[in-house]
Amino acid sequence: MNAASNTLQSTPIKPRLLEAFNPATGAKIGEVCATNVDDIPAIMAGARAAQPAWEALGVKGRLKVMRKFKEVFYFKRDRINGVVMEEQGKLPFEALSQEFWPSIEMISYYLRTAEETLRPRPVFSLLLAFRYHQIEYRAHGVVLIISPWNFPFYLTVPAIMAALIAGNTVLFKPSEFAVLSGELLANMLWEAGVPRDVFQIIHGTGEVAAAAIKAKPNKIAFTGSVSTGRKVAAAAAEHLIPVTLELGGKDATIVLEDADLDRAAKGVTFGSMANAGQACASVERVYVMRSVMDSFVQKLAKEITEHVRVRTQDGSLCLAPMTTAMQLKIVESQVQEALAQGAQAVIGGRVIENGGGRFYEPTILTDLKPAMRVLTDETFGPVVSIVPVDSEEEAVQLANGTGYGLLGSVWTRDRARGLRIARQLKAGHAGVNDHIISANLPALPWGGVGETGYGRTRGKEGLLEMTTTQGISVDLVPISISEMLIWYPHTQLKQNLLMRIIAFMQGPTIKEQIKALTGKF
Ligand code: NAD
């Protein structure tokens, strides 16, 4: 062995650490080792090798393991809630209602319905009689799941459940701002009996995720920003890997003049302030009929001021902190720019100095101009922009005016009118008198249109997204009509017969069908 390789052996490579901090206090709360990009091909090879045996368990066999996962998940609820409170700064109620609860609902939904969804579907054809045909749902192979930080369990659990139940093995890359949540999730799956090679976790920044894409997974489920989504789609296109993209949003809601304004104010408060507005489906723009604008803004300001203060009197938090310093900067610059250009902050509009924590004041903006970034770009913070409109048509046009399209909603006492308008919204989900409804309904597919991406998670559609169909066909007797008719030799008799069959089956008029039996072609 030469001197150079000796030196390499005696100097172990120091693993790169990813540190986790509590955004409410700035305190360090843990660390994990980042995955070395050079190790990714071997990790991918392990996932690939493990896949056939996992698929061979069959849906029933895989569901048995995932049922155990539900049990582990349920009993670890305090740890789940604890880790998202520490690492993302979520409030106790938000951790329970927006992470643990919808995640376990989602797990139960797939446990209940997956067998039926993945059941092979027979298909019949007269021409291909004497054969049996069916559609079967096959696993893709290895699914790479890349996640953001804002809902580390609820945004990840549906994709992981669907991928594993469908028979895929999984490489999971949590956000670098949600490494502890990612570790807990992986440990719970392993504890439930999911083999280590069937579910693997890789840690790191975009570099690690990009290396995993280069290692050619068979499917990618990406949730994150539009700009990263574009990179993922481009990298996947190199290898023609199918991708699901759940990207950013700039959700709009419309408040009509006949709305119950108190209810609308409460709904918009929840929709815009939950998780301090750090949700892809946050209400960011409100288009209000001019006749009720002042009254609505007053009610909204009162509702937010009463219920979304940073701390209650006993000192406990009632507004989540901003999880990342970068998003706080973006929110601050968008709001400052709008204010400098003439917008008014009815309430809020500033960073809260809070001894190391990152908080932004709950903010309502009015007097806005269409090109302001608070109306065009995603604002990942507790900021809601209100714009008066003079007609339904104008409201719909403005609501549809960004490239995004995740959720949309309408507030009115006239449900038929609400539904008619909701259906005109360019969004993956549109509701009347609520905004983030579909988030807690596991059977409703989740996803957007336009720059919010394509493909769906959750629901039956989210499970099928993790499969590819295979048409299966087998002979029931050693002959079929099609082979008698279509296989060689090609004769005039067969040509004539085929034309008659086509005319009989496809002829648009009775006359043409009768001609098939008796006439000449
Ligand atoms: P992000 O795009 O910065 O990161 C998302 C993930 O992509 C992270 O794991 C990151 O490490 C990884 N990544 C970074 N560069 C990459 C690259 N070149 N190739 C592959 N992966 C790479 O997003 P974020 O800040 O973590 O999350 C916030 C964004 O996610 C917001 O835009 C939000 O709207 C969006 N989001 C969308 C949904 C949805 O369901 N539509 C849900 C939650 C969040």
Residues whose N, C-alpha, C, O or C-beta is under 5 A from the ligand:
A	BS01	NAD	I146 S147 P148 W149 K173 P174 S175 E176 G204 T205 G206 A209 A210 T223 G224 S225 V226 T228 K231 V232 E246 L247 G248 G249 C280 T452
